[in-house]
């Protein structure tokens, strides 16, 4: 049953299946090939992927706080669990079976040719989009007031898409919104509270100079993290373009600062804020390095696994005439490590006709170019099957 082929198994079963898959598989990691049936093959694969994740995260020498090895091991394990042959092969078979199989005419048979090694590439994500990273999106309970109000009120804050929103309630999702402040291009200032020692205040003055908002803190670490997130949004040219009714594409063609210039602006502003709080120069540099590594240390992992299938007649005679066509299913997936967490992209299966007894019919999707390839996702196929069933 193809629908049940995608049911997630328990954690222990998944690890055991991963180890079995790695032992009988061959994996290419950044052009270095590892065979699972060699001595300690699975351990070598996980070790190599871990080493490359740590190495790439350290490639920006300015940010000395890279991904720690303990986290990199967990990331490597999760990636290999997601793309092992059992899962990637199941997704590929589901797509190719849904598109090409007709049980009355043909059957799908895996090709006897040796499969290409599962390929994994680890590289620095250098996409020039300062506002894309979720590291500067924050939520949490804070005390706040405006310039007119005299008392501090506890509200649940959400910083997202260049806007700071605050609500009465957080669960089951934020609701009872009490107001919003546009942070893009706003002026951020930090100071010690004059009424109570050990308390601090962030001031957010929007670009229009109206409705200044104050945030109240009694924890300096929490204050610094919120200040950094707010400055990242305030200095982001992509958010400025959004609120100036300018598309991100137009913003890249204009004279807006580059990603590196935005980072420099944030760093300069944070140095001023931390000096205002009375931190020593060494501690300022240390905190900035940690914050920058968390926000900007970005690693992209791309995975590709190819499998060949033969479309055969239902009454095979054991010769080449049994095969109507040979199809290649290429499983593609990307992962991104940034902001202290890993994000998995959608699974894509690319189908191609490599050999055919007759002239193949071109399969062209809306997002692919002309030719015999089509890009599919198992999720979209299942949705399409559901729609067809409902329309019957």
N, C-alpha and C positions, 0 to 999 in steps of 0.2 A: 504494500500500500504506500504510494509515494507521499501521501499527506503525512503519514506517521514517520517518514524517513527523517524528518527534521526535528523530532522530539528530543529535547535536551536530556541527557542522562545525568545521574548524580556526579558529584565532584570526584569521588574515588574511582568510579567506573570510567570517567573521562580521562583521568591520569593513567589508569591501567591501559585503556585503549590507545592513548597517545604513545605510550612506551612501546606497545606492540606495533603501531604504525611506523614509528621512527626506526625500529629494528629492521623492518623490511623495506625501508624507503631510502632514497638518495636525495639529499638537499644541497642546493648551491646557495651559500650565504656570501654575498658580495664577491662573487666569482670564485670562492673557495668551496670545493666539493667535499661533502662528508657522506660516507656510506654507513647506514645504520647497522649493517651486519659485520662491520669491522669491530675491533676491540673498543668497548665503551663508546660505541657510536652515538647513542642518544645523549649521553653526557657531553660528548664533544660538540654536538649540535647546539644544545642549550648554552654551553659555555661560550661558543663562538658568537651566537646571537647576543648574549649578554655583553660580551666584550665589545662588540661593534656598537651597541646602544650606548654604553658608557663612553666609548671613544668618540663617537660623533657628538654627544652632548658636551664633551670637553673641547671640541674643536674651536669654539669661540673662547680664546684664551682669556679674554677680558672677564668672563664670568666664571670664576674658579669654582663655584658651587654647582657642579653638574649633577646628573642623575646618579644617586648612590648605587653601589653594586647590588645591595639587598633588594632595592626596588627594581633594578634592571633584570634581575633573575625572575622576579614575579611577572614583569612585562613579557619577557621571553617565553615563559611558560604559558601565559594567557594567549600570546600570539600563536604559538605552535598548537595549542588546543583548538583554536578557532579555525586553523587552516590545514589540519591534518588530513590525510588522504580519505579517511572515513567520511569526514564532513564535506570537504571540497569535492570529492568524487561523488558523494550523494547528491549534492546540489547540481553538479554538472549533468549527472544522469537524469535527474528530474527534469531539467530544462530540455535536454535533447530528446527525452522520451515524450515529453508533452508536445513538442513541435513536429517530430518526425515519425512517431510510432503509430502504426495501425495494425493491431493484433490479427486482423483478418488477412493481411497481406505480408507483413514483414515482422522480423524480430531484431532487437538490438543486441549486438555481441561485442564485448570489449576486444580491441585489437590485440593480436599476439605480439606486436612489436614492443620493444622495451620503451617504457615511458620516459620522457624527458625529466631530469631532476626537478623537483619542486624548487622554484627560484625565489629567494628572499633578498631584497636590497635594502640597506639601511643607509640613510643620508640625512644631511641637515636640511630642514625645511626652510628654504630661503624665500618663501612667498612674501611679497612686499605688501602686507596688509596688516598694519599696526593694530587696527581695531578688531581684527578677527578673533583674537585669542580670548578665551573665556576666563583667563586668569584675572582680568580686571573686572569681572562681573561678580558681585558680592550680594549676600543677603544676611540679615541679622537684626536683632532687637537693639535699638539705640534710643537714647533720650534726645529730644529735639524741641526747638521752638523757633519762631520767627522774631523779627525785630520788635513787633508790637507786644507779643505775649511775654508775660513775666515768669511763668512757671514752665518747667521742663516736662514734656509729655512723652511717655514710652510708646514707641511705634515700631512696627516691623518694616524694615527698609529693603528695597530691591533695587540694585544698581544694574541696569541692563539697557543696551541699545542707546547709550548716551543720555539716559534719563534716570534720575533718582526718584523712585516712587515710595510712598510710605502708607501703611495700612494699620487698621485697628487690630486685625486678626491675622495669624499666620497659617492656621490649619483649618480645613485640610489643604487649602491653598490660600495664598494671600487674598483677603477680601476686606471690604469696608475701607476703600481708599480715601485718605484724607488730604492728599495733595501730591504734586509732582514738581520737580525742579530739573530744568535742562542743564546738564553738567557740561556738555560740549562747549568749549571755548569760554567756560566760566573761570572766575578767579578764585583760587583756593588759598586759604590762609590758616595757619595753625598757631595757637597760643596757649599759655597756661591760664587756667581759670583764676580770676582775681578774687573770687569769693571763697574758694575752698582749695587748700593745698593738696597736691596729688591728683587734681582733676584738670582736664584739657578740653579745648573747644576747637572744632573745625568750622570755619566760615565758608559758605559757598555763595558767591555773588554771581548770578547769571550775567550773560553778556549784555542784556537789556538794562541791567542795574536795578531790577525790580524783584521784590520778594527774596531778600537774602535769607538763607537758611543756616541755622546753627545746629551742630551735633555735639553731644556732651559725652565725655569718656572719663573713666577712672582707671584705665589700663593702657599703659603707653604702647604695648605691643599691638593691641587692637587698634589704637589710634593710628599707628604707623601704617598698618596694613590697609586701613580704610583710606588714609591719605594717599597712599601710593595708587590704589585702584582709582580714586577720583582724579588724580593727576593724569593717569594714563588715558582716561576718557576725555578729560578737558583738553589734552594736548593732541588728541587723535585727529588727523586731517580727514579721515573717512567719516567720523562722526560730525565734524564741522560741515563737510559736504552735504551730509544728510539733512542737517537742520538749516542749511542755506539753500535747500531745494536744488542741490547739484548732485548729479549722479557720481558714484565712485569712479566710473571711467573718465568722466570729465575732470574729476579732481586730480587724477594721475597725470592728465595733460596740462594742468594749470601749474602755477608756481607754488603750490602747497609744499610744505616740508616733506622730506623723504622719511622713511621709517627710522633710519639711523638718526636723523635730525630730531625726530619726535622723541626718541629715546634720550637724546642729549638734553632736550628741554625738560623732560621728566626728571632726569638725574639732577640737573641744576636746581629745579624747584625743590626736590626732596632734600638736597644738601642744605638749602636755606631753612626748610621746615625743621630738620633735625638739629641744626645749629640753634634755632630758636628754642628748642626743648632743652638745650644745654648738654647735648651729647658731645663726647670727644671726637676728634677727627678720625682716629682709628676705628672707633665704633660706628661712625657714620659710614665709612667705606665698607666695613664688614656687613652692615645691614643692607646697604645698597646692592652689594654683590649678591647677597642671598635673595633679595627681592627681584633683581633683574634675572637671575638664573631661573627662578620659579616662573616668571612671566615670559621669558624669551628663549629659554633653552628648548628648542623644538626639534624633534626627531621624527622623520617620516619613514615608515616601513612599508614597502610595496611587495606584494606576494603574487606569484603567477604559477599556476599548475595546469598542465595540459594533459588531456586524455583523448585517445582515439577510440572511436566506436565504428563497427561495421553494421550497415543496414542490410540484413540478409533476408532471403526468402524463407517462408515458413516451412518449406520442405527441402532443406539443404542437401546437396549431393556430394559435398566435400571438395568442390573445385572453385575456381575464381568466378564462375558464372553465378554462384550463390549470392555474391555481394553486389548489391545495387549501387551502394555508395559508401565512401569512408568519410566520416565526419570527425572534426576536431573540436572538442569543447575545452576552452581555456578559461579557467577560474581566476578572477582578478579581485584583489581586495587591498585596501590601504588602511594603515593604522597611523595614528598621530599621537605622540607623547608631548604634552605641553601642560604647563600649569600644575605639575605634580600628578597628572592622571593620563590615562590612555583612552583615546576615542577611536572606535572602530567604524570604518566606512561601510557603505552598503556592498554586499556581495554582487559581483557582476560575472555573468558567464557569456563569453564570446564564442559563437558557433561559426564554423567555417567548413565548406565542402572541399576536401583535399583530393578525392578521387570519385568519379561517377561513371556508371555504365552508360548514362545518357547525359545530355546537356543539362547542367544543374539550373534550377530556378533561382534567380537572385533573391536573397533575403536581405532586405534593407529596412532598417528601423529609422525613426525620425532623427535620431542622434548620430547615426553612422553615415559614412560616406557611401559612394556607389561601389558595388562589388558584391561578393558572396559572403560577407560577414554580417552578423547581427548581434547587437549587444542586448542582453537580457538580464534581469535580476529574478532570482527565485521568488522573491516577495511579490513582484509585479505579476509574474505568471500565475501565482496562486490567487491573487486578486482577480485576474482576468478569468480564471476558471470559475471562481465564485460568481462573478457577474453573469457568465454564460449560463450557469446553473439556475440562477434566479430568473433569467429571462425565458427559460424553457417553460 
